[in-house]
């Protein structure tokens, strides 16, 4: 069996460098073979030490994002767009982390990781099925909205009127979708969140819809 057939078996997920090395143990210079596969565009480098096999069934970018920088979960516009809560399509992938903020760019896209504090980080995360065999950790709609408020520079929401402008003019969210948000749960996260006043005004606005 050729080495390319062996590597292709791992095409559904990002492949760590050590896995490639183990597959290429028959080569005197396995790193040279890795570079050769990259130059032939058979292997895509996501970052140093992490790759995907270039095929028609590449891993989903949300799944890649979870592995590219850990721990992390998909949030803000990426999650809001996925749930259909905002009208815009989002082409870069934004995630939350409690580690240092990072950005990665590769041939599959742009990936941004924004630092938020613990224990707030750990609330409102669920495992989402994107397609058969492809999963990711993503914020709930409620958490993605709260993350958007706290991570957007310059956003201070001092009243419900300001919250309405932010929700319906800035984000262009739909009030019917917001009405089903679990604001009781959102309130339990406030104690641990930055921008408590801004978040409280957003929550009150949703409750009064």
C-alpha positions as CSV (number, residue, x, y, z in Angstrom):
1,X,0.0,0.0,0.0
2,X,1.4,3.4,-1.0
3,X,2.1,6.0,1.6
4,X,-0.4,8.4,0.0
5,X,-3.1,5.8,0.3
6,X,-2.2,5.4,4.0
7,X,-2.3,9.2,4.6
8,X,-5.6,9.5,2.7
9,X,-7.3,7.4,5.4
10,X,-6.9,10.3,7.7
11,X,-8.4,12.8,5.3
12,X,-11.5,13.5,7.4
13,X,-9.6,15.2,10.2
14,X,-6.5,17.4,10.6
15,X,-3.3,15.2,10.9
16,X,-0.7,16.0,13.5
17,X,3.0,15.9,12.6
18,X,3.7,13.0,14.8
19,X,1.1,10.9,13.0
20,X,2.6,11.7,9.6
21,X,6.1,10.8,11.0
22,X,4.8,7.4,12.2
23,X,3.2,6.8,8.7
24,X,6.5,7.8,7.0
25,X,8.8,5.7,9.3
26,X,10.1,3.8,6.3
27,X,11.7,7.0,4.9
28,X,15.2,8.1,6.0
29,X,14.0,11.7,5.9
30,X,10.3,11.8,6.6
31,X,10.2,15.5,7.0
32,X,11.5,15.9,3.4
33,X,8.6,13.7,2.2
34,X,6.2,15.9,4.1
35,X,7.6,19.0,2.4
36,X,7.4,17.2,-0.9
37,X,3.7,16.4,-0.4
38,X,3.0,20.0,0.5
39,X,4.8,21.3,-2.6
40,X,2.8,18.8,-4.7
41,X,-0.4,20.3,-3.0
42,X,-1.4,16.9,-1.8
43,X,-0.9,17.9,1.8
44,X,-2.1,21.3,3.2
45,X,-0.3,22.9,6.1
46,X,-2.7,24.5,8.6
47,X,0.1,25.6,10.9
48,X,3.4,24.2,12.0
49,X,2.8,20.6,12.9
50,X,-0.8,20.3,11.7
51,X,-1.9,19.3,8.2
52,X,-4.9,18.1,6.2
53,X,-4.9,15.8,3.2
54,X,-6.1,17.7,0.1
55,X,-9.2,15.8,-1.1
56,X,-12.8,16.4,-2.2
57,X,-13.9,15.8,1.4
58,X,-11.8,18.2,3.4
59,X,-12.7,18.6,7.1
60,X,-15.1,21.4,7.9
61,X,-13.5,24.7,8.8
62,X,-15.4,24.7,12.1
63,X,-13.9,21.3,13.0
64,X,-10.5,22.5,11.9
65,X,-10.8,25.6,14.1
66,X,-11.4,23.5,17.2
67,X,-8.2,21.6,16.6
68,X,-6.1,24.4,15.2
69,X,-5.9,26.1,18.6
70,X,-7.2,24.4,21.8
71,X,-9.2,24.8,23.9
72,X,-11.6,26.8,21.9
73,X,-15.2,27.0,20.6
74,X,-16.8,28.6,17.6
75,X,-18.7,31.8,18.5
76,X,-19.7,35.4,17.7
77,X,-20.6,36.0,14.0
78,X,-19.5,32.5,13.0
79,X,-22.0,30.9,15.4
80,X,-24.7,33.5,14.9
81,X,-24.5,33.1,11.1
82,X,-24.6,29.2,11.5
83,X,-27.8,29.4,13.5
84,X,-29.3,31.9,11.0
85,X,-29.5,34.6,13.7
86,X,-27.8,37.2,11.5
87,X,-28.3,37.6,7.8
88,X,-24.6,37.9,6.7
89,X,-22.5,35.0,5.6
90,X,-19.3,34.8,7.5
91,X,-16.1,33.6,5.7
92,X,-13.5,33.7,8.4
93,X,-13.9,31.6,11.6
94,X,-14.0,33.3,14.9
95,X,-13.6,31.3,18.2
96,X,-13.3,32.0,21.9
97,X,-10.4,30.7,24.0
98,X,-9.1,31.4,27.5
99,X,-5.5,31.3,26.2
100,X,-3.7,34.1,24.4
101,X,-5.6,35.6,21.4
102,X,-4.3,34.2,18.1
103,X,-4.8,34.5,14.4
104,X,-4.0,31.9,11.7
105,X,-4.2,32.1,8.0
106,X,-3.8,29.2,5.6
107,X,-5.1,28.1,2.2
108,X,-8.4,27.0,3.8
109,X,-9.2,30.4,5.4
110,X,-8.7,32.8,8.3
111,X,-9.1,31.7,11.9
112,X,-9.3,34.1,14.8
113,X,-9.2,33.2,18.5
114,X,-10.3,35.8,21.1
115,X,-9.4,35.5,24.7
116,X,-12.2,35.6,27.3
117,X,-12.0,35.0,31.0
118,X,-12.7,31.9,33.0
119,X,-15.0,30.6,34.4
120,X,-17.2,32.6,31.9
121,X,-15.6,30.7,29.1
122,X,-17.0,27.4,30.1
123,X,-20.7,28.4,29.9
124,X,-23.0,27.9,26.9
125,X,-21.0,25.5,24.8
126,X,-22.4,22.5,22.9
127,X,-21.3,19.9,20.5
128,X,-22.7,20.4,17.0
129,X,-22.9,17.9,14.1
130,X,-21.9,19.8,10.9
131,X,-22.1,16.8,8.6
132,X,-21.6,13.0,8.8
133,X,-18.5,12.4,10.9
134,X,-17.8,16.2,11.4
135,X,-18.4,17.8,14.7
136,X,-17.4,21.0,16.5
137,X,-17.7,22.8,19.8
138,X,-19.8,25.9,19.4
139,X,-21.5,28.5,21.5
140,X,-25.2,28.4,21.9
141,X,-27.0,31.4,20.3
142,X,-27.3,33.1,23.7
143,X,-23.5,32.7,24.5
144,X,-22.5,33.8,21.0
145,X,-24.5,37.0,21.4
146,X,-23.0,37.6,24.8
147,X,-19.5,36.9,23.4
148,X,-20.1,39.4,20.6
149,X,-21.0,42.1,23.2
150,X,-18.0,41.6,25.4
151,X,-15.4,41.1,22.7
152,X,-16.4,44.0,20.4
153,X,-14.1,47.0,21.1
154,X,-15.9,50.2,21.9
155,X,-19.3,48.6,22.4
156,X,-20.8,50.0,25.7
157,X,-24.6,49.5,26.0
158,X,-25.9,51.8,28.6
159,X,-29.7,51.5,28.0
160,X,-32.3,49.3,26.4
161,X,-32.6,51.8,23.6
162,X,-28.8,51.3,22.9
163,X,-29.4,47.5,23.1
164,X,-32.2,47.7,20.5
165,X,-29.9,49.6,18.2
166,X,-27.1,47.1,18.6
167,X,-29.4,44.1,18.1
168,X,-31.6,45.3,15.3
169,X,-29.5,47.9,13.4
170,X,-25.9,46.7,14.0
171,X,-26.4,42.9,14.0
172,X,-29.8,42.9,12.1
173,X,-31.2,40.1,14.3
174,X,-34.8,39.0,14.1
175,X,-36.9,39.7,17.2
176,X,-38.9,36.5,16.8
177,X,-35.7,34.4,17.0
178,X,-34.6,36.4,20.0
179,X,-37.8,35.8,21.8
180,X,-36.9,32.1,22.3
181,X,-33.5,32.9,23.9
182,X,-33.1,31.5,27.4
183,X,-32.5,34.7,29.2
184,X,-32.7,33.0,32.6
185,X,-29.6,31.0,31.7
186,X,-27.9,34.2,30.3
187,X,-28.5,35.9,33.6
188,X,-26.7,33.1,35.5
189,X,-23.5,33.8,33.4
190,X,-23.5,37.6,34.2
191,X,-21.7,37.2,37.5
192,X,-18.6,35.9,35.7
193,X,-18.8,38.1,32.5
194,X,-17.1,41.3,31.5
195,X,-19.4,44.3,30.5
196,X,-22.1,43.2,33.0
197,X,-24.2,46.4,32.5
198,X,-24.1,46.1,28.7
199,X,-25.1,42.5,28.8
200,X,-27.9,43.2,31.3
201,X,-29.4,45.8,29.0
202,X,-29.3,43.3,26.1
203,X,-31.0,40.6,28.3
204,X,-33.7,43.1,29.5
205,X,-34.3,44.1,25.9
206,X,-34.8,40.5,24.8
207,X,-37.1,39.8,27.8
208,X,-39.3,42.8,26.8
209,X,-39.8,41.8,23.2
